[in-house]
């Protein structure tokens, strides 16, 4: 399984703050809105999406710890 052990704990040498690339498919209208936010706010699209995902996770899981499961499936 690589960086996650069978008991679902993470190997100690894994940097959880490392930035990873994620490809997403969005409707054109949403992409245009993200581009508009980029121009108006001066932040890049990646920062805006990262903030939106973090906000969603915080609200959806109400501060609960979300387990980190092994990667490998979509």
N, C-alpha and C positions, 0 to 999 in steps of 0.2 A: 504494500500500500504506500510505500514511500514515506512521506513526512508525517503520516498519522498512523499510530500503532493500533493493533487490533482492539485494545481496550478503549479506543477512541480518544486517547490523550495525544497531544501534539509533541513531536520530538522537540527537545529543548533548544536545538540549534536553529529552529525555524523563526524567521523574523516576521511577526504578524503585522508589522508596520510597512513591510515592503509593498511597493505599488505593483499591482498586477493589471494587465490589460484585459478588458472585457468588450467583446463586440456585441452590440445590440442593434435590432432593427426597429425603427420608429416610423410612425406616419410622417409624411413630409411636413404637415402642419405643426407637429410637435418639434421637429428639427428647426423649422423657421422660428418658432417661439424661443427655442434655446439660443439660436443665433442672435435674435433680437436682444435677449437678456445679456448675451456676451457683449454686444455693442453698447447697450445702455449702462451696464454695470461695470464693465471693464474686466470682468472675470472670464476665464475660458470655460468652454462647454464642459470639460471634464470636471472642473471644480464645482460647477453648478449641479451636475448629475450626481457627483459624490455627496454633496450636501443634501440633495433631495432623497437619495437612497438612505443616508444616515437618519434623516428626519423620519422617513417612513418606518425604518426598523425600530427607532425609538418609540414611535407612536403605536405601531402594530403590536409590539411585544412589551410595551409599557415598562421598559427598563429590565425585563427578564433577561437572564443570560441565555443566549442562543448557542446551542452546541455546535461545534465545528466538526462537520462530518467529512469523511474522505472525499476527495475530488474523483471524478471519473465518469460521472453521468451528467446529463443535462436536466 
